[in-house]
Amino acid sequence: MKSKNIRYREGGGADIIEEEIGAPGPGQVQVENSACGICSWDLQTFRAGGYAPPGHEGVGYVTKLGPGVEGIEIGQRVCGGGFGRLRNAPLRSIYKIPDSNMADQHWIVEPVSCVVTGMDHCELKAGQRLAMVGCGFMGLMMVQGLSGMGADQLIALDIDDAKLELARQFGATEAYNVTEPGFEEKKRDLFSRGIDVVADTSGSQQGLDLATEIVRAGGRINLFGWIKGSEATFNPTSWHGKGITVVNSSPSARLRDPFPAAIRLIHNGVIDLQPLVTHVVPIDEFPEFMAGATTGRVEGYIKGVVTTA
């Protein structure tokens, strides 16, 4: 059966292609994807070029069962997969989504699973103080998740006032724009408070530098954001002198299978994607939309989702 998909170009950009998808094999199920989130990896690949697999934040419905498959029914909503309309996947890689009235684009589980790993690596204890550097899609989900974990202070830092307001709505006790006049004084105030954990979701050198400046001696920096490129810098004297613990909470650093927890957090409304999914586009419009999203021409962008129908 023919299925639409996306193929990235070596020099940047993407094409809409059709590929043949056969019947599921033994132990496999066939899933008809309905939606897939656009990850920062997709934005980077579209911008810089490469042959990365297109998308990995899919949600869809089981349409066929391969030989020997039991324990799942046709019609079950599941998470996983990419931008392709159809895919065959091993049953062991499928996660069931519980009955819910939420639209498919608000059940993008994979990035929430990354947030679960990020939260795990914060090792936040009740009464501690935490700062979140960066309030993009991932940072705002992490604010939602961490706001109920008993922090004494949950301080949001970003360059976008609209995102900082969302952080307040999601449970941040304070929110500051780092580009505002007077932030240098605020930075000194933050350090004086003894911030135990700084989660850096910014994916920028400036974010890492800020995290280093404000974390307390003996505190923890959680590097969640991906600083794209081949190198970044840090002040070894500051890291050594302050005795900072630095952890990397990328998906490869997961401490458990984060998907079941992510599904529960979405289902119970602890992490709500509805105010964060700002753009939903059909797959045929993907190249044009990405050209705008990667050059700052899409206003109000926080999270994009591709529909594959």
GIMO-V146656 format. One record per residue. N is the residue number from 1. RES is the residue in three letters. SS is DSSP state (helix for helix, strand for strand, loop for the rest). D_FIRST is the distance of its C-alpha to the first C-alpha in whole Angstrom. Layout:
BEGIN
n/res/ss/d_first
N/RES/SS/D_FIRST
N/RES/SS/D_FIRST
END
This chain:
BEGIN
n/res/ss/d_first
1/MET/loop/0
2/LYS/strand/4
3/SER/strand/6
4/LYS/strand/10
5/ASN/strand/13
6/ILE/strand/16
7/ARG/strand/18
8/TYR/strand/22
9/ARG/loop/24
10/GLU/loop/27
11/GLY/loop/30
12/GLY/loop/28
13/GLY/loop/26
14/ALA/strand/22
15/ASP/strand/20
16/ILE/strand/16
17/ILE/strand/13
18/GLU/strand/10
19/GLU/strand/8
20/GLU/strand/5
21/ILE/loop/5
22/GLY/loop/6
23/ALA/loop/8
24/PRO/loop/12
25/GLY/loop/15
26/PRO/loop/18
27/GLY/loop/20
28/GLN/strand/16
29/VAL/strand/15
30/GLN/strand/11
31/VAL/strand/13
32/GLU/strand/12
33/ASN/strand/14
34/SER/strand/16
35/ALA/strand/19
36/CYS/strand/20
37/GLY/strand/24
38/ILE/loop/25
39/CYS/loop/27
40/SER/helix/30
41/TRP/helix/28
42/ASP/helix/26
43/LEU/helix/29
44/GLN/helix/30
45/THR/helix/28
46/PHE/helix/27
47/ARG/helix/31
48/ALA/helix/32
49/GLY/loop/28
50/GLY/loop/27
51/TYR/loop/23
52/ALA/loop/23
53/PRO/loop/20
54/PRO/loop/19
55/GLY/loop/20
56/HIS/loop/21
57/GLU/loop/22
58/GLY/strand/19
59/VAL/strand/19
60/GLY/strand/17
61/TYR/strand/16
62/VAL/strand/15
63/THR/strand/13
64/LYS/strand/13
65/LEU/strand/15
66/GLY/loop/15
67/PRO/loop/18
68/GLY/loop/22
69/VAL/loop/21
70/GLU/loop/24
71/GLY/loop/25
72/ILE/loop/22
73/GLU/loop/21
74/ILE/loop/18
75/GLY/loop/18
76/GLN/loop/21
77/ARG/strand/21
78/VAL/strand/21
79/CYS/strand/21
80/GLY/loop/20
81/GLY/loop/17
82/GLY/loop/17
83/PHE/loop/16
84/GLY/loop/12
85/ARG/loop/10
86/LEU/strand/9
87/ARG/strand/10
88/ASN/strand/12
89/ALA/strand/16
90/PRO/strand/19
91/LEU/helix/20
92/ARG/helix/23
93/SER/helix/22
94/ILE/loop/21
95/TYR/strand/24
96/LYS/strand/24
97/ILE/loop/26
98/PRO/loop/28
99/ASP/loop/29
100/SER/loop/29
101/ASN/loop/30
102/MET/loop/29
103/ALA/loop/26
104/ASP/helix/23
105/GLN/helix/25
106/HIS/helix/28
107/TRP/loop/26
108/ILE/loop/25
109/VAL/helix/27
110/GLU/helix/27
111/PRO/helix/29
112/VAL/helix/31
113/SER/helix/31
114/CYS/helix/33
115/VAL/helix/35
116/VAL/helix/36
117/THR/helix/37
118/GLY/helix/39
119/MET/helix/41
120/ASP/helix/41
121/HIS/helix/43
122/CYS/helix/45
123/GLU/loop/47
124/LEU/loop/49
125/LYS/loop/52
126/ALA/loop/53
127/GLY/loop/56
128/GLN/loop/55
129/ARG/strand/54
130/LEU/strand/51
131/ALA/strand/50
132/MET/strand/46
133/VAL/strand/46
134/GLY/loop/43
135/CYS/loop/41
136/GLY/loop/38
137/PHE/helix/35
138/MET/helix/35
139/GLY/helix/39
140/LEU/helix/39
141/MET/helix/37
142/MET/helix/40
143/VAL/helix/42
144/GLN/helix/41
145/GLY/helix/41
146/LEU/helix/44
147/SER/loop/46
148/GLY/loop/46
149/MET/loop/48
150/GLY/loop/51
151/ALA/loop/52
152/ASP/loop/55
153/GLN/strand/54
154/LEU/strand/50
155/ILE/strand/51
156/ALA/strand/48
157/LEU/strand/48
158/ASP/strand/46
159/ILE/loop/47
160/ASP/loop/45
161/ASP/helix/47
162/ALA/helix/44
163/LYS/helix/43
164/LEU/helix/46
165/GLU/helix/46
166/LEU/helix/43
167/ALA/helix/44
168/ARG/helix/48
169/GLN/helix/46
170/PHE/loop/44
171/GLY/loop/47
172/ALA/loop/48
173/THR/loop/52
174/GLU/strand/53
175/ALA/strand/51
176/TYR/strand/52
177/ASN/strand/51
178/VAL/loop/52
179/THR/loop/52
180/GLU/loop/55
181/PRO/loop/59
182/GLY/loop/60
183/PHE/helix/57
184/GLU/helix/59
185/GLU/helix/62
186/LYS/helix/59
187/LYS/helix/58
188/ARG/helix/61
189/ASP/helix/61
190/LEU/helix/58
191/PHE/helix/59
192/SER/helix/62
193/ARG/loop/60
194/GLY/loop/59
195/ILE/strand/55
196/ASP/strand/54
197/VAL/strand/50
198/VAL/strand/49
199/ALA/strand/45
200/ASP/strand/44
201/THR/loop/40
202/SER/loop/41
203/GLY/loop/40
204/SER/loop/43
205/GLN/helix/46
206/GLN/helix/48
207/GLY/helix/47
208/LEU/helix/47
209/ASP/helix/51
210/LEU/helix/51
211/ALA/helix/50
212/THR/helix/53
213/GLU/helix/56
214/ILE/helix/55
215/VAL/strand/55
216/ARG/strand/58
217/ALA/strand/59
218/GLY/strand/58
219/GLY/strand/55
220/ARG/strand/51
221/ILE/strand/48
222/ASN/strand/45
223/LEU/strand/43
224/PHE/loop/39
225/GLY/loop/38
226/TRP/loop/37
227/ILE/loop/40
228/LYS/loop/37
229/GLY/loop/39
230/SER/loop/40
231/GLU/loop/44
232/ALA/loop/46
233/THR/loop/49
234/PHE/loop/51
235/ASN/loop/55
236/PRO/helix/56
237/THR/helix/59
238/SER/helix/58
239/TRP/helix/56
240/HIS/helix/58
241/GLY/helix/61
242/LYS/helix/59
243/GLY/loop/58
244/ILE/loop/54
245/THR/strand/52
246/VAL/strand/48
247/VAL/strand/45
248/ASN/strand/41
249/SER/loop/39
250/SER/loop/36
251/PRO/helix/33
252/SER/helix/34
253/ALA/helix/37
254/ARG/loop/36
255/LEU/loop/39
256/ARG/loop/36
257/ASP/loop/33
258/PRO/loop/33
259/PHE/helix/30
260/PRO/helix/31
261/ALA/helix/34
262/ALA/helix/32
263/ILE/helix/31
264/ARG/helix/34
265/LEU/helix/35
266/ILE/helix/33
267/HIS/helix/33
268/ASN/loop/37
269/GLY/loop/37
270/VAL/loop/39
271/ILE/loop/36
272/ASP/loop/35
273/LEU/loop/32
274/GLN/loop/33
275/PRO/loop/36
276/LEU/loop/34
277/VAL/strand/31
278/THR/strand/32
279/HIS/strand/29
280/VAL/strand/26
281/VAL/strand/23
282/PRO/strand/20
283/ILE/helix/18
284/ASP/helix/18
285/GLU/helix/22
286/PHE/helix/22
287/PRO/helix/24
288/GLU/helix/26
289/PHE/helix/27
290/MET/helix/27
291/ALA/helix/30
292/GLY/helix/32
293/ALA/helix/32
294/THR/loop/32
295/THR/loop/35
296/GLY/loop/37
297/ARG/loop/36
298/VAL/loop/34
299/GLU/loop/37
300/GLY/loop/37
301/TYR/loop/34
302/ILE/loop/34
303/LYS/strand/31
304/GLY/strand/27
305/VAL/strand/24
306/VAL/strand/21
307/THR/strand/19
308/THR/loop/15
309/ALA/loop/14
END
